[in-house]
Amino acid sequence: MADFSELVLKNVNEKGEIDTQDLAKLENIDHQKLVGAVKSLQSLGNIIKVDQKQSKRLKLTEEGISVAEKGSHEACVYNSIPAEGIRQADIMKTVPNAKVGFSKAMSAGWIQVDKKAEGGPKVFKKVDSIEDKVEKCMKEIQSLKLDNITDAQIAEFKKRKLISEEKVTSYIVSKGDDFTLNVSKPEVDLTAEMIASGSWKTKTFKPYNFEALGVPPQSGYLHPLLKVRTQFRQIFLEMGFTEMPTNNFIESSFWNFDALFQPQKHPARDAHDTFFVSDPKSASGFPMEYLERVKKVHSEGGYGSQGYKCEWNIEEAEKNILRTHTTAVSARMLYKLAQQKPFKPAKYFAIDRVFRNETLDSTHLAEFHQIEGLVADRNLTLGDLMGTINEFFQKLGMTKLRFKPAYNPYTEPSMEIFSYHEGLQKWVEIGNSGVFRPEMLLPMGLPEDVSVIAWGLSTERPTMIKYKYNNIRDLVGPKVDLQMVYDNPICRLDKH
């Protein structure tokens, strides 16, 4: 780099001003090496002045390079024709780019066609010799000799995609206020050897920049899902909800299904929909009095319900699974709430991972995050549920809501929640909701006049909308781009 710096300074001293592109061409050296030398000289102070210059330059495309080496397409067609002529079909088969070349050779008057010849149209040379001006122009452009190239030719070559324009950045270098031919790089470190020998006295040191930022320490980064989860959690806390413990990914079928009044013959309990755990295969330690009440309401009915009128097996309830919804956590918390006397109203929420045996595609994973909120109080109605949901989603910036009747085994009535998506210009489903059935609540020991309203949605869908992802596998899984995690900004939901 020192040699190139000396070359720059020498030419600036002799000429007063230089263009780095011209100097690189004159000295037949790589332009980028000269640019590096100029940048290095700039770092030393006001030795040189530098102005950036933008220009355009013609360059040959791959096809243009081929023409410069082998001749134009029309010349190749002309040269392939013997004295006795050749069938047009044979030219099209054997000569590269024959279609273009044939057209151009005909336009130039180099060839003629006998369409009545035996065996099909036959091509003959019309002139004894040709001058391949296209090949000549390609060679001149390749060597940057453009004096003889007209604007019309340039337009024609661009149309034929033989040449293209590229932006060229060069630098105009002139003398600075402290210009000198003898430059030495200032020292950046004061070493023990300099102090011991005293050589520091004759050294030039680079001024210390007290405004410079230090090297940022390495730290962790929040995944976009965690950023959105944090925002949802804050909204629940603002509304006075208490977070439920969700640290048990492995759950028994009893709490995941039976306690929620979901029948043992339900399709969701099949291996095609649920991940069953082989070790440990079964759970134990259930509250037996409560279990018996659950068994009775399933098999015989009770609490004003006729139940499912089918056999209920403890072995089925003991099976361990990867929980399919955080509603299993809600069941545990509601049972615990029912044991507290006297009853106290409560508002709970949970945000955590759940697992389902789904077929993977751009919008489905075998594991995802579920957001769930519930309110337990006396004499709650469907109007309370809709009002709470409206308040919750307004804090997310979603003000256009619709509700559609739906079916859930453990809620009655049940509603799907839809919001108008301004980007998609249509209504999209964003969650599910309902009032927990008496067959689920009364066996727990909750008072008869206590109702529980609840709603839930996934974390992935709003995250995909917020960060503009079309494929959920770009957000979660082994192919996630870690740079995406580092670069994504903090989540800001449009809260009101």
N, C-alpha and C positions, 0 to 999 in steps of 0.2 A: 504493500500500500504506500510505503514511503516513496518508491520510485514514481508511482503515478502522481503523488502529491507534488513531487519536484517537477514533473512534466507539466502539470497544470500551472504552477507558479511561474515556470520558465516562459510558457506561452503567453500568460497574462502580462508578464513583465515586458515581453517583446511587442505584443500586439495591443495591449491595453484592455482588450475584451475578447473573449472566446465563447463559442457555442460548443458545448460538450459533444453534441452529435457530430459536428464538423471535425472536431479534433479526433474523435474516435475513428472516423472514416479516414482522416489524413494519416493517422499513425497505425491504422489497421489493428485496432485493439477493441476489446469488449467494452461497450458503452457503460455497462453497469459497474465495471471496475473504476472508470473515471468518476461516475456518480458517487461511489464509495469514498474516493479520495476527496471529492468536493465536500461531502458531508463531514469527513474527518477534519478538514481545514476549517470548516465553519465552527466546529466545536472548540477551536483554539482562540476564538475572539473575533476581532474585526479585521482579520488579515485580508479577507476577500468579501466582496459583495456578490450575492447570488440572486438572480431572478428566474423564476420558472417560466418555461415557454411550452405551449401546447401547439402541436401541428398534426397534420394528417399525412399519411404515407401510403402509396400503393404497394400492395404485395400480391404475389401470385398465390392462387389457390392450389390445391393438389392437382386439379385438372390443368391449371395454367402451367405448373411445373412440368407436367407430362408433355404438354404442347411444346414447351421450350426445349425439351430433350428429344422428342420423337417427331415433331412437326404437328401442324394443325390437323384437325379432323378431316377437313376438305382435302388437304394435301395427301393425307394417308389414303383417302378414297381414290384420288387421282392416280397415285403411285401404284395402287393395287390393280389397275386396269392394264391388261396386256394389249399388244398391237391389234390382235384379232378381236378384242372386246371380251366382255364377261357378262354372265347372267346377273341381273340386278339382285336376285335372291341370294346368289353366292356371296356378293359383296356384303349384304346385310348379315350373313352368317359369320363371315370371317374377319371383317374389319371392325375394330373397336369404335364405338360411337358413330357407327355408319349412318344412322338416320340423320343426325345433325350434319355430318360431313357431306353426305349426298346432297342435302338441301343447299348447303353453302357452295358446293362445287358447281351445282346447277346454276345458282344465282350469279356466280362469278363467270359463267360461260366456259368453264374448263371441260365439261363433259356433255354428252348428248345421249338420248335414249331412243332405241328403236323398239317401239311397243309391239310391232307386228312380227318381230323375229320369231323363228321357230323355237319352241320350248319356253317361251315367255319373254318378257322385256329384256333387252340386251343393252349394256352400257358401253360406249366407246369414248376415247379421248377426242376432244374437239380442237384442242390446241397442242402444239408440239412440246411446249415447255411452260412452266409456271414459276412465279415468284411467290414464295410463302411469306407474305407480309406479316401474318399473324404470329408465326414462329419468331420472326425477327423482332417484332414488338415485344413479345414475351421475354426474350433475352435482354432487350434494352431495359425493360422494367425491372427485371431481376437484378441488373447491375446498376439500377437507380439512374439510368440515363434517359431522362424524360423529354429532352428538347424536341425530339422529332415525333412525339406522340401527341395527336390532336385530341381535343375534347370529345369529338364524335367517336373516335376510336376507343377512348376510355369508357364512354357510355355503352358502346357495343360490347366491349370485353366484360364489363360488369353484368350486362344482360345475359351474356353467355356463361357467367360465373367462372371466368378465367382469372379475374382479379378481384380484390376486395380492398377496402380502406381500413387502416388501423391507426389508432391514436398514438402519437409519439410525444413523449415528454423529454425535453432537454433543458439544460440550464445555461443561462448567460452569466458568465463569471467575469468580474472586473476587480480592480484594486480596491481594497478597503482602507480605512484610515490608518491602520497599523500594518500595512502591507510590508512584507519582508520575504527575501528568498531563503533566509535561514530560520527555519522553524524547529522548535523542539517541543515535544509533548510534555506538558506540565505533569509533575508527580501528583498522584492522588493519595498516596500513603506515606506517612513518616515512619520509617522502619528503624529497628534497633541498630542495624548496621550503619545507617546514615548518622545517627547520633554518636555512635562509637567512633566513627572515622572523621566526623565533622563535615562530611560532604553536604549535609543539609544546608549549610551556609550559602552554597553556590547553586542550589537547586531552585527551580521555579515551581511553586505549588499551585494547584488548581484551587480557586477560592471555595471555601466551604459554604454550601447552600443550606442555610438554617431553615428555609421554607420547604425543603423537600420532604415528602411523606416517607415514612419508614416502610419496610416490607410488611405487607399485611400478614398477620399470623394465620396459619392454616386453621380452618374451623369447619364444623358440620354445616350442612345445607338442608333446608326443609323441602321435601317433595311437594309438588303442587297439591296432591291429595291431602297432605297434612296441613297445608296452609288453609285450604277450604274447610277442613275439619275444625281447625282452630276458630274460624269465623262462625261456623254453626254453633260451636260450643259456647262462644261468647253471647250469641243471641239467646240461647236457652238460659244462660245465667242471668242475663238482663231481665228475662221474664220470670225469674224467681224459681227456676227448676233446680233440682238436685241431681247430680250425676250418679248413675247406678254403676256398681262394679261389674266390669265385663271381661275379667281376666281368665275366664274358663272357656276356652275354645271347644274343649271336649265336654259334651253335655249328655245326660241320659235322655232316652226317648220319653221318659215320664215327664220331665220338665219341658222338653222341647215340643211334645205333641199332646200327651194325655192330659196334663194339667190345663191345656188350652182347649179342651173339649174337641180335640181332633181325633176322629175314629181310627182304630187300629187297622182298618182295612183301607185307609185313605191312600191314594196313589203317591202322595208326597213321601210316604214312609217306605217306598220301594227303593231298591239299590240303584235304580236308574236315575233317581232324583236326589238321593242322600248318600253321603259318605259314612259307612259304618266302620267302627274302630275294632280291630281284631285283638289288640292287647293294650289295656284290659278290655275284654269283650263286654263285661256287664258291670253295672253300677249297683250300689247298695246304700243303706243308711237313709232310706226315705222316712218322712213322718208318717207312721203307719195308719193313724186314725184318719188323716187327710187322704192317704192313698185309698183306704177302703171307701171313703165317700166318693172319690173320683171313679173308682171301679163301679160303684152302684149307679151313679148318674149315667155312666156309659152304657152299662149292660141292662139296667132295669128302669132307669129314669129317676126323677126326683126334682124337688124344687120347682114344681110346675111343668117339668119337661118329661117326655116319654123316653128320652135317651135314644140310643142307637139300636137297642134290642138285639145285641149280638154279644158273643162271648168275649170277655176281657181277660187277657193273659198277663200275669206279672212278668213272665219271661220276655214278652215283647216290650214292656215298659222299661225293663232293666238294660236293654241294649244301649251301648255307648255309641254316640255319633259325633261328627263334627257339626256343631250347631248350625241350623239352617236359617235362623233369624234371631235377632236380639230380643224378640218377644219372649224367648225362654228365660232371659234375665228378668223381664217384667213379671213373669209368673212367679219367680222366686221372691221378688221384692214385694209383690202384692200379698203373697202368703205371709211373709214376715210382717207386713203392715197389719194384716188381719189379726195377728197374735197380740198386737199392742192394744191394751184396754185402758181408757176408752179410745175409740177410733179418732184419729186425727187426719184431716185432709192432707194430701201429699201431691206433689208434682215432680215427676221423675223424667230423666232423659238418658239416652245411651247412644254412643257413636262408636261402633267397632266392627270388626271383621266377621263375616258369616260365610258359609261354604255350601255350595250346591253342585250336584253332579251335572253341570250344564255342558252342552256342546259349545266349544269355543268359537267365537266369531268376532266381528268388529265391534259388537256392542254387548257381548256376554263373556264372562269369565267364570271359572269354577270357584272363585272367591271374590268377594266384594265387600264394601262397607255399607252398613245400614244405619240410618239415623232414625231414632224412635223417641217420641215424646208421649207421655200419658199424664192424665189428671184424675185423681180419685177424690170424690167429694159426694156429698148427699144431694140427691135429686138433680143430677146433671142431665141435660137433654141434648138432642141433636143440634139445637141452636147454639148451645155452649160449645159443642165440638166445632161447628162451622165458624163461630166467632173467634175461637182460639187459633184455628188454622189460618184464618184471614190475618190475624195479628202477627202470627209467626212468619207467614210468607211476605207480608208487607215489609217486615224488617229485612227481608232478602231482596226487596225491590220488585217483587212480583205482586202486582195489584189486580190484574185481571184473572180471576179464578172462577172455575166452574166445578160442580160436583155431579157425579154420575152414580146411580145405585149400582152396587156390586155384591158379590157373595164372598164371605170368609167364614171358615168353620167356627171361629171363636168370637166374631163380632156380629151383632144384629141390632140396628141396621148397619150396613157397610157402604162406604162411598169411595170411588176413585176420584183423585184430585187432578184437574187439568188447569194448565196456565197457557195464556196466549204468548207464543214465542215470536217476538218482533222480527228476529232474523229469518226464521223459517216461514213467517207469515201464516202460521196455523196454530191450532190448539194441540198441545202435547201433554201426555200424562206425566205427572211429576211425583205422584205418591198415592198411598192408600190410607184409609182411615175407617173408624167405626166405634161403636159402643160395645164393650166386652159383654158377652152373654151372661145371664144369671147362672147358667149351668157351669160356667167357669169360676165365677166370683163367690157364689154362696157356699160351695163345698170348702172354700178356703177359710170361711168363718167371718167374712165381711158382713156388716149389717145389711138388711134387705133394702133399705132406702139409699144405699151407697151405689153410685154408678161410676164407671171408669171409661173415660173417652181417650182415644189414642190415635196416632197417625204416624206414618213412616215413609221414608224415601231413601234412595241410595245417595252416596257421596260422589260416585263416579260420574253420573250424568251431569249434575251442575258443574263439576270440575271440567268435563269435556267441553261444555258450552262456554265456560269462563275462559279457558285457555285455548279454545278453538282446535280441539282434537277430534278427528273423524273416526279414529280407530282406537278402541280402549286398550289394545295391546301395545300401543305406543306410550301409554300412561303407566301400565302395570305389567310386570313380567320380566323375563330374562333378557329381552331385547331393548329395554329402556335405555335411552341415550343419557348417560350421566351428565353430559354437558347441558342438556335440557334442564336438569335439576338445578345445576349451578346458576344458569342464566335467567330462569323464569322469575319475574318480579313477585313481590308480596301480593297476596290475594286481597283485593278490595271489593267487597260486595256492595251493591248500590243500596245501602240501608237508609231507611227513613226514620 
